[in-house]
Amino acid sequence: MPLPANVQSGAGSLPVDSTFSVAFTGYAEPRLERAGERFLRQLARQTGLPLALKPSKTAKATLVIQTDHASKEIQEVGEDESYILDVSTASGRLRATTPLGTMHGLQAFLQLVDVSPDGFAAPVVTIQDKPRFPWRGLMIDSARHFIPLDVIRRNLDGMEAVKMNVFHWHLSENQGFRVESRKFPKLQELGSDALYYTQEEIRDLIAYARDRGIRVVPEFDMPGHSTAWFVGHPELASGKGPYEIERRWGVFDPAMDPTSERVYKFLDEFIGEMGKIFPDHYFHIGGDEVNGKEWDANPKIQAFMKSQGIKNNQELQAYFSGRVQKLVVKHGKVVIGWDEVLVPGVPKDIVIQSWRGQASLAQAAKQGYRGILSNGYYLDLGWSAARHYAVDPMSGDAANLSAEEQQRILGGESCMWAEYVNPENVDSRIWPRNAAIAERLWSPQEVRDPASMYARLDFVSTRLEWLGLTHRTVSRHMLQRLAGSASSAEFAALRTLTDVVEPVKDYTRERTAPAEPTSATPMNRVVDAVPLESDAGRRFGELVDQFVASSCHDAAAEARLRAQLTVWRDNGAILQPLAQRSFLVKEVAANSQDLSAVGAAGLAALDAIAKGQPAPEAWKAQQLALLEQVKKPKAQLLMIPAPAVQKLIEAASAGGACSSPKS
């Protein structure tokens, strides 16, 4: 995962044992040597084999790697990332035009290695592979909650594993300014709570990313989402101030003054300084969600608009974006901005990042602008991997573009906004679902079977743990904290409950919070600990579908359903003593009762089906009313098996195939 563009399987396999070695031929550079060492370390971790951890100097190695020539010194959009991987029973051969393709091919080989009856092995196969889109990104917001560099690094490792090639780093917000500026030190000294990255740390991280074929694109949001700038530099703002770091979430009034020449002088120097730290050709200026209240209330700004014939705040923002775009170009960069920067007259070389969707993206492409899709890839909304997977940059309005216009759609980016993540749980909010988005952006458009995706996602999720990602382990650690000195039976009951609930979706969490959430709100509740997608809930739903599709005659499926539903029915009684002792577990006591009710309702439905007679309408109405209550969020959590149990209840009362006597 991502599924390659072309795969031809053969018979047999290549043994992978402690004599396994790699050798490079053709073009050589230190980055390739390091990629080889990283590959061998990872292979040793996956297999437990004592491998030689340096590439071999002889061409008789198990895996011979041929790279034709260097990639660009500063990685560019659209470079050749293709590779060909041939695995025979005797050896492997990896060929790529550039080091970027070589690194992708090494990741493909790592995914091929698995246990076999005789040891570890890679299957005989020929893979010819290249990406569908040149821009395959992950955005991490380090501004709302500060994300330490070790967490960023392991997420870059995860990106390399699934062939993503752009790390979009959101670095300034109302809640924090996260980069050291030596020209304007008050930005980080007063606007960061002392949580920021030094210039040296950033350079190290950019080098780390480049070693993995990943570009780093910085985002400094302006003119809105910029309160933290004004704590040290109130002269940039449109209001009177004073300003302080924002602790709440949402869209706020402070915004830069688009009519002040002092603002543009400041930004000229600032962009020049940041442009030297971040070598990528692209520079993101944000540009979203300005509510205009400070502009409306400022007589100087209103007078400027009147004198310049600027009719409204949208036009004023366009004026600002145009001025900033010239500064970015002056410093040798290309501007990226969110949808709002696309207004009449904006220069054609600006790149639009669309949070609004394919229609907005297609509109931009028709007008000659390049674009990146993020709508549908917001990881923080808690959607299932399948729902993200179904979103395609070329679907909807974009499907009707001409070939030339389609070329302007560069790809997409998943986004991890950080209102409800911190360094502890951020991995679990990104992975493994991000791998499904990575596949959508890499693999051919016709690769879209969710069942195949989930089967491979389970495998990749385990592999990502070998890189040090904590998306699976963190849930257990967080649950242990809120369970305190629970017995093993109580903790198992807590796990049973938390395996089948998910946090509420979209922006419901903010609207349903017990108290207004802030950047100081602890993230130690069950809603913070559970994954955003319940594997157990999904698998239970698949099993119910299988049972109902068999006209309720699949005895093995029925036995598995009964066993699971019995565990759920009895779980509440086991968990109850812990709920009385722990305030954090007590919060989900109602969810626990719901799970017991779901188990009892499912068992009653199976009993009714087994009788071979349609269940009474009154019983059905009673059970469905119960499930409607269960489906309502409690403690900001959803009970995922409820819709599947509803299918069993409807099958029991259908009077069709599911209620006929079993043969």
C-alpha positions as MATLAB code, in Angstrom:
seq = 'MPLPANVQSGAGSLPVDSTFSVAFTGYAEPRLERAGERFLRQLARQTGLPLALKPSKTAKATLVIQTDHASKEIQEVGEDESYILDVSTASGRLRATTPLGTMHGLQAFLQLVDVSPDGFAAPVVTIQDKPRFPWRGLMIDSARHFIPLDVIRRNLDGMEAVKMNVFHWHLSENQGFRVESRKFPKLQELGSDALYYTQEEIRDLIAYARDRGIRVVPEFDMPGHSTAWFVGHPELASGKGPYEIERRWGVFDPAMDPTSERVYKFLDEFIGEMGKIFPDHYFHIGGDEVNGKEWDANPKIQAFMKSQGIKNNQELQAYFSGRVQKLVVKHGKVVIGWDEVLVPGVPKDIVIQSWRGQASLAQAAKQGYRGILSNGYYLDLGWSAARHYAVDPMSGDAANLSAEEQQRILGGESCMWAEYVNPENVDSRIWPRNAAIAERLWSPQEVRDPASMYARLDFVSTRLEWLGLTHRTVSRHMLQRLAGSASSAEFAALRTLTDVVEPVKDYTRERTAPAEPTSATPMNRVVDAVPLESDAGRRFGELVDQFVASSCHDAAAEARLRAQLTVWRDNGAILQPLAQRSFLVKEVAANSQDLSAVGAAGLAALDAIAKGQPAPEAWKAQQLALLEQVKKPKAQLLMIPAPAVQKLIEAASAGGACSSPKS';
ca = [
       0.000    0.000    0.000;
      -0.219    2.146   -2.057;
      -1.090   -0.499   -4.658;
       1.448   -0.250   -7.514;
       0.482    0.806  -11.031;
       1.403   -2.598  -12.491;
       2.109   -5.929  -10.745;
       2.929   -9.268  -12.394;
       3.179  -12.135   -9.933;
       5.330  -15.218  -10.512;
       5.835  -18.582   -8.823;
       8.063  -19.064   -5.788;
       9.812  -16.613   -3.489;
      13.165  -15.051   -2.655;
      14.440  -16.190    0.778;
      15.341  -13.378    3.175;
      17.815  -14.619    5.789;
      20.786  -13.235    7.714;
      22.936  -13.284    4.534;
      20.599  -10.763    2.844;
      22.508   -7.779    1.401;
      21.990   -4.774   -0.852;
      24.362   -3.078   -3.290;
      24.095    0.168   -5.274;
      25.184    0.554   -8.892;
      25.016    3.518  -11.263;
      24.582    6.958   -9.748;
      25.724    7.240   -6.114;
      25.250    9.885   -3.405;
      25.323    9.876    0.419;
      21.516   10.100    0.557;
      21.231    6.754   -1.276;
      23.745    5.187    1.100;
      21.655    6.372    4.047;
      18.468    5.067    2.379;
      20.154    1.666    2.054;
      21.142    1.673    5.727;
      17.641    2.725    6.771;
      16.156   -0.053    4.621;
      18.409   -2.676    6.195;
      17.655   -1.468    9.732;
      13.943   -1.625    9.013;
      14.231   -5.095    7.478;
      16.173   -6.252   10.545;
      13.401   -4.862   12.801;
      10.642   -6.542   10.802;
      12.363   -9.933   10.721;
      14.509   -9.966   13.867;
      17.399  -11.169   11.673;
      20.991  -10.082   12.425;
      21.631   -8.355    9.079;
      24.744   -6.482    7.972;
      23.461   -2.907    8.286;
      25.697   -1.328    5.612;
      25.158   -1.709    1.858;
      27.579   -4.162    0.234;
      30.333   -3.051   -2.134;
      29.914   -6.130   -4.360;
      27.381   -6.436   -7.171;
      26.581   -9.987   -6.002;
      24.190   -8.732   -3.331;
      20.698  -10.189   -2.805;
      19.101   -6.903   -3.901;
      20.963   -4.842   -6.501;
      19.818   -1.221   -6.848;
      20.440    0.796  -10.010;
      19.840    4.571   -9.962;
      20.372    6.470  -13.226;
      21.019   10.046  -12.116;
      20.536   12.643   -9.386;
      17.246   14.287   -8.560;
      17.016   18.081   -8.249;
      19.075   19.690   -5.480;
      15.866   21.248   -4.177;
      13.117   18.717   -4.798;
      10.536   19.845   -7.353;
       6.943   19.001   -8.198;
       6.723   16.405  -10.966;
      10.190   14.861  -10.751;
      10.483   11.243  -11.916;
       9.482    9.003   -8.983;
       9.024    5.775  -10.956;
      10.757    2.478  -10.216;
      10.849   -1.120  -11.467;
      11.286   -3.917   -8.935;
      12.064   -7.467  -10.139;
      12.140  -10.262   -7.568;
      13.171  -13.783   -8.620;
      13.861  -16.881   -6.529;
      17.595  -16.064   -6.696;
      17.808  -12.278   -6.279;
      16.109   -8.904   -6.523;
      16.774   -5.947   -8.806;
      15.510   -2.399   -8.276;
      15.862    0.192  -11.055;
      14.932    3.876  -10.848;
      15.696    7.039  -12.771;
      16.265    9.139   -9.632;
      16.889    8.545   -5.907;
      13.196    9.377   -5.326;
      12.136    6.285   -7.274;
      14.822    4.219   -5.539;
      13.458    5.130   -2.119;
       9.892    4.255   -3.179;
      11.098    0.895   -4.527;
      12.851    0.083   -1.242;
       9.595    0.736    0.631;
       7.752   -1.569   -1.781;
      10.291   -4.346   -1.110;
       9.872   -3.937    2.675;
       6.121   -4.477    2.290;
       6.716   -7.673    0.273;
       8.754   -9.434    2.974;
       6.665  -11.731    5.155;
       6.948  -14.970    7.116;
       6.926  -18.229    5.134;
       7.030  -21.937    6.134;
      10.823  -21.871    5.699;
      11.681  -18.445    7.171;
      11.193  -14.946    5.780;
      10.699  -14.399    2.038;
       9.568  -11.948   -0.661;
       7.304  -13.321   -3.417;
       8.508  -13.536   -7.030;
       7.055  -10.452   -8.679;
       7.683   -7.673  -11.202;
       6.414   -4.234  -10.176;
       6.401   -1.264  -12.543;
       5.246    1.699  -10.563;
       4.833    5.449  -10.660;
       2.541    7.926   -8.874;
      -0.712    9.209  -10.305;
      -0.255   12.686   -8.767;
       2.989   14.601   -8.162;
       1.711   16.250   -4.931;
       0.871   13.790   -2.146;
       0.933   15.655    1.133;
       0.234   15.566    4.841;
      -0.398   18.825    6.718;
       0.322   18.859   10.457;
      -0.799   21.834   12.530;
       1.943   22.540   15.101;
       0.469   25.924   16.004;
      -2.719   25.144   17.960;
      -0.968   22.433   19.963;
       2.815   22.322   19.711;
       4.060   19.023   18.216;
       7.675   18.123   19.214;
      10.229   17.264   16.545;
      10.540   13.586   17.477;
       6.810   13.195   16.762;
       7.159   15.028   13.431;
      10.124   12.834   12.473;
       8.313    9.547   13.050;
       5.380   10.861   10.998;
       7.826   11.647    8.184;
       8.956    8.012    8.456;
       5.316    6.985    8.085;
       4.934    9.249    5.051;
       7.993    7.655    3.422;
       6.530    4.185    4.034;
       3.365    5.062    2.057;
       5.155    7.171   -0.586;
       3.852   10.620    0.404;
       6.186   13.409   -0.694;
       5.035   16.763    0.805;
       5.049   17.719    4.491;
       2.967   20.893    4.831;
       3.856   22.452    8.184;
       1.254   24.839    9.670;
       3.421   27.064   11.877;
       1.439   30.130   12.951;
      -2.039   30.537   14.399;
      -4.065   32.499   16.924;
      -2.774   30.062   19.564;
       0.937   30.192   18.803;
       3.786   31.349   16.570;
       6.160   28.375   16.344;
       9.308   29.433   14.452;
      12.366   31.307   15.637;
      12.741   34.603   13.792;
      16.073   36.307   14.403;
      14.914   39.515   12.690;
      11.714   39.706   14.747;
      12.425   37.695   17.936;
       9.319   39.018   19.705;
       7.247   36.777   17.387;
       8.394   33.628   19.198;
       9.405   35.225   22.508;
       5.923   36.613   23.184;
       3.740   34.553   20.850;
       4.678   30.930   21.566;
       4.591   30.137   25.312;
       8.277   29.218   24.728;
       7.159   26.338   22.486;
       8.781   26.914   19.104;
      11.331   25.424   16.709;
      14.774   26.995   16.374;
      16.095   27.676   12.890;
      18.721   24.965   13.398;
      16.064   22.422   14.374;
      14.045   23.295   11.278;
      17.062   22.885    8.996;
      17.752   19.475   10.558;
      14.153   18.418   10.026;
      14.202   19.569    6.384;
      17.352   17.480    5.830;
      15.638   14.517    7.538;
      12.640   14.911    5.196;
      14.813   15.275    2.081;
      16.556   12.017    2.985;
      13.105   10.425    2.660;
      12.102   12.145   -0.596;
       9.776   14.573    1.198;
       9.481   18.314    0.552;
       8.733   20.657    3.474;
       6.303   23.504    2.708;
       5.857   26.066    5.521;
       2.560   27.834    6.173;
       2.361   31.201    7.927;
      -1.324   32.098    8.002;
      -2.198   35.723    7.137;
      -4.005   38.129    7.306;
      -6.328   36.230    9.722;
      -5.551   33.383   12.159;
      -2.726   35.661   13.267;
      -3.361   36.781   16.862;
      -0.075   35.281   18.093;
       1.861   37.601   15.718;
       0.286   40.656   17.350;
       1.311   39.846   20.936;
       4.833   41.003   20.074;
       3.921   43.182   17.097;
       0.551   44.932   17.702;
       1.496   47.470   15.009;
       0.680   44.805   12.362;
      -2.959   44.489   13.482;
      -6.086   46.277   12.285;
      -7.435   46.771   15.827;
      -6.238   48.689   18.865;
      -5.088   45.711   20.963;
      -3.541   44.839   23.313;
      -3.377   41.243   22.107;
      -2.628   37.989   23.870;
      -2.217   34.394   22.749;
      -5.673   32.951   22.077;
      -6.592   29.954   24.258;
      -9.939   29.142   22.663;
     -10.728   27.585   19.276;
     -12.560   29.188   16.380;
     -12.427   32.184   14.028;
     -11.442   35.408   15.807;
     -11.520   39.109   14.947;
      -7.799   40.080   14.871;
      -6.346   40.446   11.371;
      -3.393   42.201    9.755;
      -3.939   45.709    8.423;
      -3.948   45.392    4.597;
      -3.706   49.190    4.213;
      -0.479   49.649    6.212;
       2.818   49.946    4.356;
       4.533   49.031    7.636;
       2.867   45.581    7.408;
       4.298   44.935    3.930;
       7.779   46.121    4.955;
       7.643   43.719    7.906;
       6.385   40.820    5.749;
       9.045   41.503    3.114;
      11.790   41.007    5.692;
       9.995   38.109    7.382;
       9.335   36.175    4.146;
      12.934   36.799    3.085;
      14.193   35.333    6.362;
      11.873   32.302    6.274;
      12.594   31.727    2.585;
      16.255   31.140    3.441;
      15.372   28.553    6.113;
      12.800   26.691    3.991;
      14.382   25.907    0.598;
      11.217   24.552   -1.058;
       9.927   26.496   -4.051;
       6.479   26.879   -2.440;
       5.461   29.174    0.429;
       1.962   28.925    1.978;
       0.335   32.176    3.131;
      -2.927   30.675    4.447;
      -5.483   33.357    3.653;
      -8.586   31.668    5.059;
     -11.419   32.654    7.388;
     -11.053   36.414    7.882;
     -14.289   37.655    9.478;
     -13.492   41.319    8.668;
     -14.739   42.779   11.977;
     -11.514   44.669   12.748;
     -11.471   46.025    9.191;
     -15.101   47.197    9.454;
     -14.392   48.970   12.758;
     -11.237   50.804   11.594;
     -11.959   54.266   10.070;
      -8.494   54.425    8.424;
      -9.121   51.109    6.634;
     -12.622   52.196    5.576;
     -11.227   55.468    4.176;
      -8.531   53.554    2.268;
     -11.130   51.218    0.745;
     -13.218   54.183   -0.374;
     -10.265   56.011   -1.916;
      -9.071   52.889   -3.752;
     -12.524   51.810   -4.961;
     -12.358   48.597   -2.910;
     -16.005   47.588   -2.490;
     -15.882   44.926    0.249;
     -13.681   42.892    2.559;
     -13.258   40.137   -0.021;
     -11.720   42.675   -2.406;
      -9.583   44.055    0.433;
      -8.265   40.574    1.130;
      -7.543   40.150   -2.591;
      -5.539   43.387   -2.452;
      -3.579   42.016    0.539;
      -2.983   38.620   -1.131;
      -1.759   40.323   -4.297;
       0.721   42.467   -2.358;
       1.995   39.475   -0.352;
       2.221   37.342   -3.478;
       4.611   39.886   -5.014;
       6.792   39.692   -1.893;
       6.861   35.880   -2.030;
       7.823   35.989   -5.727;
      10.506   38.601   -4.967;
      12.099   36.038   -2.644;
      12.020   33.325   -5.294;
       8.977   31.385   -4.138;
       5.517   30.415   -5.413;
       2.470   31.248   -3.259;
       0.029   28.616   -2.029;
      -3.175   29.750   -0.342;
      -6.509   28.324    0.743;
      -9.610   28.764   -1.460;
     -10.244   32.314   -0.272;
      -7.183   33.658   -2.119;
      -8.800   32.780   -5.482;
     -10.444   36.061   -6.451;
     -10.449   37.936   -9.775;
      -7.049   39.315  -10.698;
      -4.901   37.009   -8.557;
      -1.712   36.078  -10.507;
      -1.854   32.774  -12.390;
       1.162   31.166  -10.717;
      -0.526   31.062   -7.301;
      -1.525   27.518   -6.196;
      -4.978   27.013   -4.650;
      -5.376   24.531   -1.780;
      -9.054   23.663   -1.659;
     -10.855   22.957    1.594;
     -14.147   23.625   -0.199;
     -14.034   20.686   -2.634;
     -13.732   19.534   -6.234;
     -16.064   22.223   -7.583;
     -13.791   24.945   -6.229;
     -10.728   23.059   -7.480;
     -12.244   22.654  -10.959;
     -13.210   26.327  -11.092;
      -9.598   27.256  -10.303;
      -8.253   24.873  -12.976;
     -10.604   26.336  -15.606;
      -9.246   29.794  -14.805;
      -5.666   28.578  -15.292;
      -4.689   27.995  -11.646;
      -2.991   24.912  -10.265;
      -4.652   23.296   -7.273;
      -4.424   20.737   -4.473;
      -7.459   18.999   -2.930;
      -7.825   18.804    0.856;
     -11.616   18.700    1.127;
     -12.464   15.093    2.021;
      -9.012   14.507    3.498;
      -9.434   16.327    6.842;
      -8.213   13.614    9.199;
      -9.402   15.522   12.279;
     -13.070   15.105   11.227;
     -12.851   11.442   12.265;
     -14.192    9.933    9.042;
     -13.590    6.277    8.223;
     -10.704    5.277    5.980;
     -13.300    4.155    3.404;
     -14.937    7.582    3.319;
     -11.595    9.334    2.765;
     -10.670    6.654    0.199;
     -13.798    7.387   -1.854;
     -12.744   11.033   -2.356;
     -10.817   11.595   -5.592;
      -9.244   14.872   -6.782;
     -10.540   14.079  -10.286;
     -14.160   13.281   -9.335;
     -17.206   15.559   -9.353;
     -16.722   18.757  -11.341;
     -13.037   17.937  -11.880;
     -13.982   14.836  -13.917;
     -15.354   17.120  -16.664;
     -12.191   19.195  -17.110;
     -10.188   19.089  -20.328;
      -6.890   17.166  -20.333;
      -4.978   20.456  -20.084;
      -7.100   21.628  -17.156;
      -6.733   18.283  -15.370;
      -2.942   18.693  -15.501;
      -3.383   21.697  -13.206;
      -4.697   19.484  -10.397;
      -1.436   18.534   -8.723;
      -2.856   16.082   -6.188;
      -3.993   16.365   -2.613;
      -3.120   16.736    1.047;
      -4.534   15.170    4.162;
      -4.855   17.668    7.024;
      -4.342   17.143   10.751;
      -5.723   20.221   12.488;
      -4.711   20.221   16.128;
      -7.593   21.436   18.303;
      -8.016   17.925   19.730;
      -4.578   16.408   19.337;
      -1.419   16.658   21.366;
       1.977   14.925   21.100;
       0.532   11.879   22.835;
      -2.410   11.011   20.588;
      -1.572   12.742   17.284;
      -0.226    9.546   15.653;
      -3.540    7.794   16.308;
      -5.427   10.643   14.645;
      -3.307   10.411   11.476;
      -2.605    6.676   11.118;
      -3.516    4.251    9.725;
      -6.277    6.162    7.847;
      -3.716    8.452    6.197;
      -2.341    5.423    4.303;
      -5.697    5.108    2.491;
      -5.392    8.743    1.331;
      -1.782    8.080    0.287;
      -3.057    5.244   -1.912;
      -5.747    7.430   -3.462;
      -3.064    9.942   -4.491;
      -0.520    7.352   -5.727;
      -2.400    4.415   -7.254;
      -4.388    4.299  -10.518;
      -7.872    5.818  -10.279;
      -9.582    2.436  -10.785;
      -7.997    1.088   -7.557;
     -10.943    1.737   -5.257;
     -12.212   -1.486   -3.594;
     -12.720   -0.694    0.144;
     -12.551   -4.384    1.186;
      -9.130   -4.781   -0.440;
      -8.044   -1.448    1.031;
      -8.997   -2.469    4.581;
      -7.284   -5.861    4.295;
      -4.050   -4.158    3.243;
      -4.511   -1.282    5.710;
      -4.488   -3.750    8.634;
      -1.155   -5.120    7.394;
       0.365   -1.674    6.810;
      -0.859   -0.431   10.191;
       1.210   -3.135   11.905;
       4.238   -2.310    9.732;
       4.004    1.375   10.650;
       4.537    0.430   14.290;
       8.000   -0.887   13.368;
       8.847    2.725   12.424;
       8.092    3.905   15.951;
       4.599    5.296   15.281;
       2.341    4.944   18.329;
      -1.103    4.901   16.674;
      -1.978    1.487   18.156;
      -0.096    1.449   21.456;
      -1.142    4.908   22.646;
      -4.779    3.948   23.186;
      -3.829    1.249   25.677;
      -1.480    3.592   27.549;
      -4.109    6.329   27.785;
      -6.769    3.858   28.945;
      -4.417    2.509   31.611;
      -4.035    6.041   32.942;
      -7.769    6.625   33.281;
      -8.346    3.101   34.685;
      -5.798    3.552   37.491;
      -5.427    0.395   39.580;
      -8.071   -1.589   37.687;
      -8.062   -5.386   37.844;
      -7.215   -7.255   34.645;
     -10.908   -8.188   34.219;
     -12.011   -4.564   34.650;
      -9.389   -3.303   32.233;
     -10.415   -5.965   29.695;
     -14.016   -4.757   30.066;
     -12.902   -1.173   29.465;
     -11.077   -2.308   26.327;
     -14.172   -4.189   25.150;
     -16.202   -0.981   25.438;
     -13.611    1.344   23.920;
     -13.010   -1.017   20.989;
     -16.521   -0.304   19.669;
     -16.958    3.440   20.237;
     -15.681    6.326   18.130;
     -15.457   10.065   18.793;
     -18.271   12.162   17.303;
     -17.647   13.326   13.732;
     -16.993   16.588   11.917;
     -17.140   19.607   14.254;
     -19.660   18.093   16.678;
     -17.085   17.782   19.432;
     -16.680   21.527   19.840;
     -20.446   22.061   19.865;
     -21.113   19.313   22.440;
     -18.192   19.876   24.854;
     -19.109   19.800   28.566;
     -17.267   23.152   28.924;
     -15.724   25.462   26.315;
     -12.550   23.661   25.171;
      -9.265   25.579   25.189;
      -5.617   24.866   24.485;
      -5.261   24.117   28.218;
      -8.042   21.485   28.313;
      -6.531   18.108   29.307;
      -6.793   15.386   26.664;
      -7.136   12.499   29.084;
     -10.739   11.399   28.481;
     -11.964    8.246   26.764;
     -12.851   10.346   23.693;
      -9.158   11.315   23.444;
      -7.908    7.741   23.889;
     -10.000    5.733   21.429;
      -9.100    5.541   17.708;
     -11.149    7.655   15.300;
     -12.272    4.471   13.508;
     -13.317    1.289   15.308;
     -11.897   -1.811   13.615;
     -13.970   -4.075   15.885;
     -17.156   -2.176   15.038;
     -16.432   -2.370   11.307;
     -15.681   -6.102   11.440;
     -18.857   -6.796   13.406;
     -20.830   -4.933   10.729;
     -19.175   -7.016    8.000;
     -20.057  -10.221    9.877;
     -23.717   -9.171   10.212;
     -23.838   -8.398    6.475;
     -22.353  -11.832    5.733;
     -24.940  -13.539    7.976;
     -27.928  -11.658    6.523;
     -26.643  -12.230    2.946;
     -26.701  -16.005    3.658;
     -30.441  -15.700    4.424;
     -29.338  -16.182    8.056;
     -28.203  -19.757    7.308;
     -24.464  -19.245    7.954;
     -24.078  -21.219   11.192;
     -20.426  -20.236   11.706;
     -21.240  -16.525   11.342;
     -24.167  -16.918   13.722;
     -21.943  -18.588   16.334;
     -19.398  -15.764   16.102;
     -22.153  -13.148   16.384;
     -23.621  -14.869   19.455;
     -20.233  -15.040   21.135;
     -19.545  -11.353   20.525;
     -23.014  -10.182   21.535;
     -22.832  -12.234   24.754;
     -19.538  -10.554   25.698;
     -21.120   -7.140   25.086;
     -24.291   -7.995   27.044;
     -22.275   -9.056   30.102;
     -19.616   -6.341   29.867;
     -21.423   -3.602   31.776;
     -21.584   -5.559   35.021;
     -17.816   -6.193   34.922;
     -16.995   -2.542   34.206;
     -19.385   -1.012   36.768;
     -17.071   -1.187   39.841;
     -14.294    0.596   37.920;
     -16.753    3.305   36.793;
     -17.522    3.975   40.454;
     -13.826    4.344   41.333;
     -12.550    6.376   38.349;
     -14.109    9.720   37.404;
     -12.794    9.320   33.849;
     -14.393    5.876   33.445;
     -17.596    7.071   35.136;
     -18.030    9.489   32.211;
     -18.672    6.472   29.915;
     -20.969    4.548   32.292;
     -23.964    5.319   30.047;
     -22.022    4.119   26.983;
     -21.296    0.899   28.878;
     -25.011    0.399   29.602;
     -25.717    1.011   25.910;
     -23.247   -1.677   24.885;
     -24.944   -4.187   27.206;
     -28.293   -3.198   25.690;
     -26.902   -3.640   22.164;
     -25.653   -7.115   23.101;
     -29.021   -8.133   24.588;
     -30.949   -6.754   21.576;
     -28.697   -8.592   19.125;
     -29.085  -11.885   21.000;
     -32.859  -11.442   21.095;
     -32.834  -10.891   17.325;
     -30.787  -14.060   16.741;
     -33.176  -16.013   18.993;
     -36.142  -14.689   17.002;
     -34.479  -15.637   13.705;
     -33.748  -19.141   15.038;
     -37.487  -19.695   15.762;
     -38.207  -19.383   12.057;
     -41.189  -17.065   12.560;
     -41.346  -13.326   11.889;
     -40.883  -11.462   15.178;
     -43.930   -9.424   16.359;
     -44.147   -5.801   15.188;
     -44.444   -4.585   18.776;
     -41.135   -6.273   19.652;
     -39.477   -4.735   16.593;
     -40.760   -1.251   17.486;
     -39.514   -1.617   21.056;
     -36.048   -2.764   19.943;
     -35.685   -0.044   17.306;
     -36.722    2.639   19.828;
     -34.015    1.326   22.165;
     -31.414    1.512   19.383;
     -32.406    5.097   18.529;
     -31.467    6.021   22.096;
     -28.218    4.056   21.849;
     -27.260    5.865   18.625;
     -27.315    9.255   20.360;
     -23.797   10.420   21.302;
     -22.869   10.142   24.967;
     -19.600   11.464   26.416;
     -18.976   12.642   22.815;
     -18.786    9.004   21.660;
     -20.798    7.001   19.109;
     -21.810    3.334   19.598;
     -20.609    1.826   16.318;
     -22.306   -1.653   16.354;
     -25.820   -0.173   16.771;
     -26.689    0.052   13.008;
     -25.515   -3.546   12.452;
     -27.701   -4.816   15.329;
     -30.575   -2.894   13.757;
     -30.089   -5.028   10.616;
     -30.455   -8.175   12.743;
     -33.678   -6.834   14.302;
     -35.096   -6.002   10.870;
     -34.072   -9.446    9.568;
     -35.830  -11.088   12.537;
     -39.087   -9.308   11.767;
     -38.861   -9.405    7.962;
     -40.794  -12.612    7.455;
     -38.600  -13.382    4.437;
     -35.636  -15.682    3.957;
     -34.122  -14.818    7.363;
     -37.188  -16.087    9.191;
     -37.540  -19.424    7.376;
     -36.612  -22.651    9.211;
     -32.982  -23.659    8.732;
     -32.345  -26.685    6.533;
];
